[in-house]
Amino acid sequence: MEFINENDPTLKRTMHLPHSLRKNIIQFVTFSEKDSVPEYILKRWKYELQLLKDSQAGGSQLSSMIAEMNDAVQWKTRRRELATRIEKYCHTYQSGGRFGDPNIAQIILDALRFKESQGLIELLAWSIMPNHVHLMWLLNHTTCGKVLGPMKSFTAKRINEYCHSSGSVYMPDYYDVDICYEKQFYRVLQYILDNPSNGAGNPLFTGAKENLVW
């Protein structure tokens, strides 16, 4: 899967994954249930990947300049690797699994439809798996974080009410990639639609906008 330019000024760097600040763009978005990857595994992965950055510290001025030049490439590699590990783990182990409950999946899908009714997004494709969600949407005059943050807060409350539980429902971070060209668009679309056949997802909660084209 292709990725956008990690040096783009419209990217926001955080202590977790960098996020796009672009508006009016199609995006591929993934967010996961809190228990989809055990905390000790997630911490180990982040520690391992952070070592790539730490290894650049120190040395001569020349080595520092080289390290700075290489930082964008290594930063991109760390970003991709962490997202890939989470994705593979979610599909392989199906840990957590609350999203597999049709009532919970409907809560998430209804919230996305509500955001669409507000004119914030156009929902192009979606797949709600037992422990993670894949989306492709068109952002309308807003950013991914401004849509996803409130939506996750609202649905977490609803899911906790339904499950008679409390606490976090989602992993704190999410993964977003800007879709910049046609080939990438169709590859991501097919990936989302193929998700139920690659795991334990419910085909009723996987779909795409009718007659969807680039």
VOKE-696514 format. One record per residue: residue number from 1; residue in one letter; chain; x, y, z of N, C-alpha, C in turn. Coordinates in pm, 1 decimal. Layout:
residues N
    n  res  chain    n_east   n_north      n_up   ca_east  ca_north     ca_up    c_east   c_north      c_up
  NUM    A      A         X         Y         Z         X         Y         Z         X         Y         Z
...
END
This chain:
residues 214
    n  res  chain    n_east   n_north      n_up   ca_east  ca_north     ca_up    c_east   c_north      c_up
    1    M      A      84.4    -119.6       0.0       0.0       0.0       0.0      88.0     124.7       0.0
    2    E      A      54.1     222.5     -82.4     135.1     342.4     -95.0     105.1     440.5      17.4
    3    F      A     206.1     518.7      53.9     193.5     615.3     162.4     228.5     753.9     111.4
    4    I      A     177.7     853.5     181.3     201.4     991.9     141.1     338.7    1037.9     186.5
    5    N      A     380.8    1153.8     142.3     509.9    1211.3     176.4     514.8    1245.1     324.6
    6    E      A     602.1    1180.2     399.8     608.6    1200.2     544.7     664.5    1337.4     582.3
    7    N      A     723.8    1410.8     484.5     775.9    1544.2     512.3     672.7    1653.2     485.2
    8    D      A     553.5    1613.1     444.9     448.5    1709.0     410.6     414.8    1796.1     531.8
    9    P      A     411.0    1928.7     517.4     379.7    2017.9     630.1     238.9    2001.8     683.3
   10    T      A     151.1    1934.6     607.4      15.5    1912.9     656.1       5.3    1787.8     742.1
   11    L      A     120.9    1728.1     776.5     120.2    1615.5     869.2     144.1    1665.7    1010.8
   12    K      A      72.8    1609.5    1104.3      89.5    1641.7    1245.5     161.5    1527.1    1313.8
   13    R      A     278.1    1552.7    1372.3     350.8    1447.9    1443.8     304.5    1443.6    1589.1
   14    T      A     285.5    1321.8    1637.5     250.0    1303.0    1777.6     343.5    1197.6    1834.9
   15    M      A     325.6    1165.7    1965.4     408.8    1062.6    2026.5     370.0     924.1    1974.9
   16    H      A     258.5     915.6    1902.4     216.4     787.6    1848.2     238.7     789.8    1696.5
   17    L      A     134.6     789.2    1619.3     146.0     796.4    1474.4     124.5     939.7    1427.6
   18    P      A     189.3     980.1    1316.5     161.5    1111.5    1260.0      26.0    1108.8    1189.7
   19    H      A     -43.1    1222.0    1187.3    -174.8    1227.9    1126.6    -183.7    1343.3    1028.8
   20    S      A    -258.2    1320.9     922.8    -276.8    1424.4     822.5    -367.5    1534.5     875.2
   21    L      A    -334.4    1658.2     840.5    -419.6    1773.3     873.0    -490.0    1826.5     748.4
   22    R      A    -483.8    1750.6     640.2    -546.6    1794.1     516.7    -698.3    1787.3     526.7
   23    K      A    -763.4    1875.1     450.9    -908.6    1876.7     440.8    -947.7    1850.8     295.2
   24    N      A   -1074.0    1813.9     275.9   -1125.9    1789.4     141.4   -1041.1    1687.2      66.9
   25    I      A   -1017.2    1573.4     130.7    -936.8    1468.7      69.7    -992.7    1333.1     108.5
   26    I      A    -974.8    1234.7      21.9   -1016.0    1098.0      52.1    -909.9    1033.2     139.4
   27    Q      A    -952.5     961.3     241.9    -860.2     895.2     333.2    -898.5     749.7     358.3
   28    F      A    -797.5     669.5     385.7    -813.8     534.3     439.0    -782.6     543.4     587.5
   29    V      A    -877.1     502.2     672.3    -863.7     517.9     817.2    -886.3     383.4     885.5
   30    T      A    -802.6     354.0     984.4    -818.1     232.1    1064.3    -809.4     268.1    1211.7
   31    F      A    -903.6     218.7    1291.0    -892.7     231.5    1435.7    -933.3      98.4    1498.2
   32    S      A    -881.6      70.6    1617.2    -892.6     -62.6    1676.1    -950.5     -58.9    1815.8
   33    E      A   -1004.7    -171.2    1856.5   -1053.1    -187.6    1992.6    -935.6    -189.1    2089.6
   34    K      A    -957.0    -140.5    2209.2    -850.5    -128.4    2308.0    -780.3    -261.4    2333.2
   35    D      A    -856.2    -369.2    2341.8    -797.7    -498.9    2375.1    -752.8    -578.1    2252.8
   36    S      A    -749.5    -514.7    2136.4    -713.7    -588.9    2015.9    -567.8    -632.2    2016.3
   37    V      A    -482.8    -553.5    2079.4    -342.4    -590.5    2098.1    -310.1    -573.7    2246.3
   38    P      A    -265.4    -679.1    2315.0    -231.4    -666.0    2457.2    -133.2    -552.1    2481.4
   39    E      A    -152.0    -481.4    2590.5     -73.1    -362.9    2619.5      76.4    -391.1    2623.5
   40    Y      A     115.2    -506.0    2677.9     259.0    -535.6    2689.5     322.5    -555.9    2552.1
   41    I      A     245.6    -609.7    2457.6     297.1    -627.3    2321.7     309.1    -492.3    2252.6
   42    L      A     208.0    -408.5    2269.3     210.5    -275.8    2207.5     326.5    -192.9    2260.2
   43    K      A     349.9    -197.2    2390.6     460.6    -122.7    2449.9     594.9    -173.8    2397.2
   44    R      A     606.0    -305.4    2382.9     731.0    -362.3    2332.8     757.8    -318.1    2190.3
   45    W      A     652.7    -318.5    2107.8     669.3    -274.3    1969.1     712.2    -129.0    1963.3
   46    K      A     647.7     -43.2    2040.8     681.8      99.2    2038.9     824.5     121.6    2087.8
   47    Y      A     864.7      44.4    2186.9    1002.3      54.7    2237.5    1102.0      12.6    2130.8
   48    E      A    1073.2     -98.8    2065.1    1163.0    -147.1    1960.7    1175.7     -45.7    1847.7
   49    L      A    1064.8      11.7    1806.0    1067.8     107.2    1695.9    1129.6     239.9    1737.7
   50    Q      A    1112.5     278.1    1862.6    1172.4     402.2    1910.8    1323.5     393.2    1912.8
   51    L      A    1378.2     273.1    1927.4    1522.4     255.5    1928.8    1584.4     301.8    1797.2
   52    L      A    1508.7     292.6    1687.8    1560.1     339.8    1560.1    1590.8     488.2    1566.2
   53    K      A    1502.5     562.6    1634.2    1521.9     706.6    1648.1    1632.4     737.2    1746.8
   54    D      A    1632.9     666.6    1861.7    1733.2     691.5    1964.4    1874.1     665.8    1914.8
   55    S      A    1890.0     572.5    1822.6    2023.3     538.3    1774.6    2087.2     651.9    1697.3
   56    Q      A    2008.5     753.9    1660.0    2062.7     867.0    1585.9    2128.7     970.4    1677.3
   57    A      A    2102.6     963.1    1804.5    2152.0    1065.0    1896.9    2304.2    1059.7    1908.7
   58    G      A    2363.1    1174.5    1934.3    2507.0    1181.3    1958.7    2586.2    1181.5    1829.0
   59    G      A    2722.4    1178.3    1840.9    2808.8    1172.9    1724.9    2851.8    1310.5    1679.3
   60    S      A    2925.0    1313.7    1568.3    2977.6    1438.1    1514.6    2869.1    1518.2    1446.4
   61    Q      A    2908.1    1642.1    1407.6    2812.4    1727.3    1337.1    2772.9    1664.4    1204.6
   62    L      A    2870.4    1601.2    1138.1    2841.6    1537.2    1009.9    2743.7    1422.0    1028.1
   63    S      A    2768.2    1338.5    1130.6    2678.5    1225.2    1153.2    2539.2    1273.9    1192.1
   64    S      A    2532.7    1388.9    1263.1    2402.6    1445.5    1299.8    2328.3    1493.3    1176.8
   65    M      A    2402.3    1553.4    1080.9    2339.9    1599.4     957.6    2287.2    1480.7     877.1
   66    I      A    2365.3    1373.5     871.0    2322.8    1253.8     798.9    2199.8    1192.4     865.8
   67    A      A    2205.1    1192.8     999.4    2091.8    1137.3    1074.3    1965.6    1216.9    1047.4
   68    E      A    1980.6    1350.6    1040.0    1863.9    1435.4    1013.7    1808.1    1409.0     874.0
   69    M      A    1896.7    1387.0     777.2    1853.8    1359.2     640.5    1779.6    1225.5     633.5
   70    N      A    1826.2    1130.0     714.5    1766.5     996.7     712.1    1642.7     986.1     800.1
   71    D      A    1618.8    1088.1     881.2    1510.4    1079.4     979.8    1375.0    1058.4     914.3
   72    A      A    1347.9    1127.9     804.6    1217.0    1116.8     739.2    1191.6     974.6     691.9
   73    V      A    1295.2     911.5     637.0    1280.9     774.7     588.2    1257.6     679.1     704.6
   74    Q      A    1336.5     694.0     811.6    1322.2     605.1     925.9    1190.2     629.2     997.6
   75    W      A    1148.4     754.3    1004.9    1020.3     788.1    1067.3     906.8     722.0     990.2
   76    K      A     913.2     726.6     858.0     813.5     661.4     774.1     814.1     510.9     797.6
   77    T      A     932.3     453.8     810.5     943.9     309.7     832.9     883.3     269.3     966.3
   78    R      A     911.5     348.6    1071.2     854.7     317.7    1202.6     702.9     326.3    1199.4
   79    R      A     651.6     430.0    1134.1     506.7     450.0    1123.1     442.5     331.2    1053.7
   80    R      A     498.8     291.3     940.7     443.0     181.1     863.4     453.1      50.0     940.4
   81    E      A     565.9      28.2    1005.1     587.4     -97.5    1076.8     490.6    -115.0    1193.1
   82    L      A     469.7      -8.5    1271.7     377.0     -18.1    1384.4     235.4     -47.7    1336.1
   83    A      A     190.8      24.6    1234.4      56.6       2.2    1180.4      42.4    -138.6    1124.8
   84    T      A     146.6    -187.8    1058.8     143.5    -322.3    1000.7     135.5    -428.8    1109.0
   85    R      A     213.0    -410.7    1215.9     210.0    -508.5    1325.0      72.3    -515.2    1390.7
   86    I      A      13.2    -397.7    1415.3    -120.2    -393.5    1475.7    -221.8    -460.7    1383.7
   87    E      A    -214.3    -428.7    1254.9    -307.8    -484.4    1157.8    -298.1    -636.8    1152.4
   88    K      A    -177.1    -688.6    1143.8    -159.0    -833.5    1135.9    -207.0    -902.6    1263.0
   89    Y      A    -177.0    -840.9    1376.8    -218.5    -901.2    1503.7    -370.9    -905.4    1512.8
   90    C      A    -435.9    -796.4    1473.6    -582.7    -791.5    1478.6    -644.3    -901.5    1393.5
   91    H      A    -591.1    -919.9    1272.8    -647.4   -1020.2    1183.1    -614.7   -1162.3    1227.8
   92    T      A    -495.6   -1181.2    1287.0    -451.7   -1316.0    1323.4    -519.7   -1367.4    1449.0
   93    Y      A    -528.8   -1282.4    1550.7    -573.8   -1329.7    1681.3    -716.9   -1288.8    1715.1
   94    Q      A    -770.1   -1186.4    1649.9    -906.9   -1141.4    1676.5    -931.2   -1120.3    1825.8
   95    S      A    -828.7   -1069.4    1895.6    -842.7   -1039.9    2038.2    -947.7    -931.4    2058.5
   96    G      A   -1000.8    -923.1    2178.0   -1106.5    -826.6    2205.1   -1236.9    -879.9    2147.7
   97    G      A   -1273.4    -828.9    2032.9   -1383.9    -886.6    1959.2   -1521.6    -830.4    1987.2
   98    R      A   -1533.2    -722.9    2064.0   -1665.9    -668.5    2093.2   -1736.8    -615.4    1969.9
   99    F      A   -1658.5    -565.4    1872.6   -1720.1    -510.0    1752.3   -1788.8    -618.3    1669.0
  100    G      A   -1761.9    -744.5    1700.3   -1827.1    -854.1    1630.6   -1973.8    -869.1    1668.6
  101    D      A   -2013.8    -808.4    1779.6   -2154.2    -806.4    1819.5   -2229.2    -714.7    1722.8
  102    P      A   -2330.7    -765.3    1651.9   -2401.0    -681.9    1553.6   -2457.3    -552.6    1612.1
  103    N      A   -2499.0    -555.2    1738.2   -2553.5    -433.7    1799.9   -2445.3    -327.8    1819.0
  104    I      A   -2324.0    -370.9    1853.5   -2212.7    -277.0    1869.4   -2166.9    -226.0    1733.2
  105    A      A   -2159.0    -316.4    1635.7   -2121.6    -274.2    1500.4   -2220.9    -171.0    1447.6
  106    Q      A   -2347.7    -188.2    1480.4   -2449.3     -93.9    1434.9   -2433.1      42.4    1501.5
  107    I      A   -2391.9      42.4    1629.0   -2365.7     169.1    1698.4   -2257.4     248.4    1623.9
  108    I      A   -2151.9     178.4    1585.1   -2040.9     243.7    1515.0   -2085.7     292.8    1377.5
  109    L      A   -2156.2     207.8    1304.2   -2200.6     245.4    1170.2   -2300.7     361.1    1175.1
  110    D      A   -2391.0     357.7    1273.2   -2487.5     468.0    1287.1   -2417.4     599.6    1316.8
  111    A      A   -2311.9     594.6    1398.5   -2237.1     716.5    1430.6   -2168.2     772.3    1306.6
  112    L      A   -2116.6     683.7    1222.9   -2054.9     728.4    1097.8   -2158.9     791.2    1005.9
  113    R      A   -2275.8     729.9     999.9   -2383.7     785.2     917.8   -2427.4     922.4     969.6
  114    F      A   -2424.8     939.1    1100.2   -2461.4    1068.5    1157.7   -2359.7    1174.7    1117.7
  115    K      A   -2230.7    1141.1    1123.3   -2127.7    1236.1    1080.4   -2146.9    1272.1     933.5
  116    E      A   -2190.6    1173.8     856.0   -2216.5    1199.9     714.5   -2335.7    1294.3     699.1
  117    S      A   -2439.5    1273.8     781.3   -2557.6    1360.9     773.8   -2525.7    1503.8     813.0
  118    Q      A   -2421.6    1521.1     895.0   -2378.0    1654.9     934.6   -2296.6    1723.1     824.7
  119    G      A   -2263.4    1650.3     719.4   -2185.9    1706.5     610.2   -2036.3    1707.4     634.6
  120    L      A   -1990.9    1638.7     740.7   -1848.0    1637.7     772.9   -1770.7    1539.6     685.7
  121    I      A   -1834.8    1429.7     651.1   -1769.5    1327.1     570.1   -1866.7    1274.5     465.8
  122    E      A   -1811.1    1209.1     365.9   -1888.2    1123.4     277.1   -1829.4     983.8     293.2
  123    L      A   -1907.3     892.3     346.9   -1859.5     757.1     374.6   -1858.9     677.3     244.4
  124    L      A   -1739.8     638.6     200.7   -1725.1     571.4      72.1   -1721.8     419.9      85.3
  125    A      A   -1652.1     367.9     187.0   -1642.7     223.7     208.9   -1612.3     197.9     355.3
  126    W      A   -1651.7      81.5     404.5   -1632.9      52.1     546.6   -1629.8     -98.5     569.2
  127    S      A   -1562.5    -139.3     674.3   -1563.0    -278.3     719.5   -1542.1    -277.3     870.2
  128    I      A   -1645.2    -320.7     943.3   -1637.0    -327.3    1089.1   -1606.8    -471.0    1127.0
  129    M      A   -1481.8    -495.1    1164.9   -1434.2    -627.7    1202.0   -1450.5    -646.7    1353.2
  130    P      A   -1430.8    -768.8    1404.8   -1452.6    -793.3    1547.9   -1370.9    -705.3    1641.8
  131    N      A   -1251.6    -661.7    1597.9   -1170.1    -581.8    1689.1   -1106.8    -459.0    1624.1
  132    H      A   -1147.1    -426.1    1501.6   -1096.5    -304.8    1437.6   -1191.4    -263.4    1325.8
  133    V      A   -1172.9    -140.9    1279.4   -1260.6     -83.6    1176.9   -1175.1     -21.7    1066.2
  134    H      A   -1211.2     -50.8     941.5   -1149.3      13.2     825.3   -1252.5     103.0     758.4
  135    L      A   -1209.3     221.9     720.1   -1297.3     316.6     653.3   -1225.8     381.2     535.1
  136    M      A   -1303.4     417.2     435.4   -1255.5     511.7     335.4   -1361.9     620.1     327.3
  137    W      A   -1319.0     744.3     350.0   -1415.3     854.6     348.2   -1355.9     976.3     280.1
  138    L      A   -1446.2    1065.9     242.6   -1406.0    1196.1     189.8   -1431.8    1298.6     298.4
  139    L      A   -1326.9    1366.3     341.4   -1340.9    1470.6     442.6   -1391.3    1599.2     378.0
  140    N      A   -1486.4    1664.2     442.8   -1542.8    1788.8     392.0   -1510.3    1904.6     486.8
  141    H      A   -1409.5    1984.0     452.7   -1374.8    2104.5     528.5   -1343.6    2074.0     675.4
  142    T      A   -1286.8    1958.5     702.7   -1247.0    1922.4     839.1   -1131.0    1824.9     831.2
  143    T      A   -1078.5    1785.3     945.9    -967.8    1690.6     950.1   -1014.1    1559.4    1011.6
  144    C      A    -935.6    1456.3     991.3    -970.0    1323.2    1040.9    -989.6    1323.9    1192.2
  145    G      A    -897.7    1386.6    1263.5    -904.7    1386.5    1409.3   -1029.5    1453.8    1462.9
  146    K      A   -1075.9    1559.3    1393.8   -1194.7    1631.4    1440.7   -1323.2    1552.6    1418.3
  147    V      A   -1318.8    1456.0    1327.6   -1433.8    1368.4    1306.8   -1424.9    1245.8    1397.6
  148    L      A   -1306.9    1183.8    1396.8   -1292.1    1055.7    1465.8   -1293.5    1070.1    1617.4
  149    G      A   -1234.3    1176.6    1670.0   -1229.6    1193.2    1815.5   -1367.7    1195.6    1880.3
  150    P      A   -1456.1    1289.1    1840.3   -1591.0    1293.0    1897.3   -1670.4    1165.0    1870.6
  151    M      A   -1650.3    1106.1    1751.8   -1723.8     985.1    1719.5   -1685.0     869.8    1810.8
  152    K      A   -1555.3     857.1    1837.1   -1508.4     750.8    1925.6   -1557.0     774.1    2069.0
  153    S      A   -1558.8     897.4    2112.5   -1607.3     928.4    2248.5   -1754.5     892.7    2262.2
  154    F      A   -1834.9     932.2    2162.6   -1977.9     905.0    2168.2   -2006.7     755.4    2164.4
  155    T      A   -1944.1     685.7    2069.7   -1971.4     542.2    2057.1   -1916.7     463.1    2175.1
  156    A      A   -1806.3     508.4    2234.0   -1752.9     439.3    2353.0   -1854.5     443.2    2466.4
  157    K      A   -1918.4     557.5    2483.6   -2020.9     570.3    2588.2   -2138.2     477.5    2559.9
  158    R      A   -2181.5     475.6    2434.3   -2294.4     389.1    2397.0   -2258.7     241.1    2413.0
  159    I      A   -2137.1     204.8    2373.4   -2094.1      64.8    2383.3   -2082.7      22.3    2528.8
  160    N      A   -2028.9     109.9    2612.9   -2019.9      77.7    2756.1   -2158.7      61.8    2818.3
  161    E      A   -2251.6     145.0    2777.5   -2388.6     132.5    2827.6   -2447.7      -2.4    2786.1
  162    Y      A   -2425.1     -38.5    2661.6   -2478.0    -165.0    2609.8   -2415.7    -285.4    2680.7
  163    C      A   -2284.5    -276.8    2707.7   -2211.8    -389.6    2768.6   -2214.2    -386.4    2921.2
  164    H      A   -2275.6    -281.6    2979.1   -2274.2    -262.8    3124.4   -2129.7    -263.2    3176.2
  165    S      A   -2047.1    -187.3    3106.9   -1905.1    -180.4    3140.0   -1862.4     -34.9    3151.0
  166    S      A   -1734.4     -12.9    3174.1   -1679.5     122.1    3181.9   -1535.8     119.0    3131.4
  167    G      A   -1480.1     237.5    3113.0   -1341.2     245.3    3069.4   -1327.1     262.5    2919.5
  168    S      A   -1204.0     255.1    2873.6   -1171.9     277.4    2732.6   -1226.6     164.8    2646.0
  169    V      A   -1271.2     200.8    2528.5   -1319.3     103.7    2430.5   -1220.4      90.1    2315.5
  170    Y      A   -1156.0     202.0    2278.1   -1066.7     204.2    2163.2    -921.0     221.7    2204.6
  171    M      A    -831.1     174.7    2117.8    -691.4     212.7    2130.9    -683.5     363.3    2111.9
  172    P      A    -593.0     432.5    2183.3    -592.7     579.0    2179.2    -557.2     638.1    2043.3
  173    D      A    -484.8     563.8    1961.7    -441.3     619.5    1834.1    -522.3     560.4    1719.8
  174    Y      A    -501.5     613.3    1602.9    -564.3     563.4    1481.8    -465.8     581.6    1367.3
  175    Y      A    -497.3     526.0    1252.8    -406.9     529.2    1139.2    -481.2     587.1    1019.4
  176    D      A    -427.0     690.6     958.5    -491.8     753.2     843.6    -392.1     775.2     731.1
  177    V      A    -435.2     745.2     610.8    -352.9     762.1     491.3    -434.2     837.7     387.4
  178    D      A    -377.9     942.4     331.6    -444.2    1017.2     225.9    -439.3     938.8      95.1
  179    I      A    -552.5     930.4      27.3    -560.5     861.7    -101.5    -537.4     966.0    -210.9
  180    C      A    -428.3     950.8    -280.8    -384.2    1058.1    -370.4    -397.3    1026.3    -518.8
  181    Y      A    -420.2     901.1    -555.4    -430.6     870.8    -697.7    -518.9     747.9    -719.4
  182    E      A    -560.3     725.8    -841.5    -663.9     628.1    -874.4    -626.8     485.2    -838.8
  183    K      A    -507.0     442.2    -872.7    -466.5     305.1    -844.7    -471.2     275.3    -695.3
  184    Q      A    -424.9     368.7    -616.7    -428.7     354.9    -471.2    -572.7     346.3    -421.9
  185    F      A    -661.2     427.6    -479.2    -801.4     429.6    -441.9    -865.2     291.7    -458.0
  186    Y      A    -846.3     231.2    -572.7    -909.9     101.9    -598.5    -845.3     -10.9    -519.1
  187    R      A    -716.3       0.0    -492.1    -649.9    -102.4    -411.3    -701.4     -99.0    -267.6
  188    V      A    -716.3      21.1    -211.7    -768.6      34.9     -75.6    -914.1     -10.1     -69.8
  189    L      A    -992.5      28.2    -169.9   -1132.8     -11.9    -173.6   -1145.8    -163.7    -172.4
  190    Q      A   -1068.3    -231.5    -255.9   -1075.7    -377.8    -260.3   -1029.9    -439.4    -129.9
  191    Y      A    -928.5    -380.3     -69.5    -879.3    -431.1      59.3    -989.0    -425.1     165.5
  192    I      A   -1061.4    -314.1     171.8   -1168.7    -299.4     270.2   -1279.0    -401.8     244.9
  193    L      A   -1319.5    -415.9     120.0   -1429.1    -506.7      88.2   -1391.0    -653.1     108.4
  194    D      A   -1261.9    -683.9      98.3   -1215.6    -822.4     116.7   -1196.6    -860.4     262.8
  195    N      A   -1207.3    -765.1     354.4   -1176.3    -791.6     494.5   -1254.2    -907.7     555.9
  196    P      A   -1386.2    -917.0     539.0   -1457.9   -1028.5     602.1   -1406.8   -1166.2     560.4
  197    S      A   -1360.6   -1179.4     435.6   -1310.4   -1308.4     389.3   -1172.8   -1339.5     446.2
  198    N      A   -1104.9   -1236.8     501.0    -971.3   -1256.4     557.6    -973.4   -1271.0     708.9
  199    G      A   -1090.9   -1263.6     768.9   -1100.8   -1273.2     914.0   -1238.2   -1319.9     954.4
  200    A      A   -1282.9   -1274.6    1070.2   -1412.2   -1320.3    1121.4   -1517.0   -1210.2    1113.6
  201    G      A   -1502.2   -1119.8    1020.0   -1592.8   -1007.0    1010.8   -1730.3   -1044.7     959.1
  202    N      A   -1827.3    -961.8     990.2   -1964.0    -981.9     946.1   -1984.0    -908.2     813.6
  203    P      A   -2014.5    -979.8     704.6   -2033.2    -914.0     574.6   -2143.3    -807.9     576.1
  204    L      A   -2236.1    -817.3     672.2   -2343.4    -719.0     681.2   -2291.3    -581.3     719.5
  205    F      A   -2171.4    -576.4     777.3   -2113.7    -449.2     819.2   -1989.0    -415.1     737.6
  206    T      A   -1988.4    -463.6     613.8   -1886.8    -427.0     515.8   -1959.1    -383.7     389.2
  207    G      A   -1919.3    -269.7     335.8   -1987.6    -223.2     216.1   -1922.2    -100.8     157.8
  208    A      A   -1981.8     -50.0      52.8   -1929.0      69.2     -15.3   -2044.8     145.4     -77.5
  209    K      A   -2021.3     271.0     -99.9   -2119.8     354.8    -166.8   -2149.6     298.4    -305.4
  210    E      A   -2276.0     302.6    -343.9   -2316.9     245.9    -472.4   -2252.2     322.8    -588.0
  211    N      A   -2206.6     245.6    -687.1   -2145.6     302.0    -808.7   -2025.7     390.2    -776.5
  212    L      A   -1947.0     345.4    -679.7   -1831.1     423.7    -636.0   -1718.7     418.4    -739.6
  213    V      A   -1672.9     535.0    -782.3   -1561.7     545.3    -877.6   -1469.3     655.9    -832.2
  214    W      A   -1347.4     652.1    -881.9   -1246.5     753.0    -849.6   -1287.1     888.5    -906.7
END
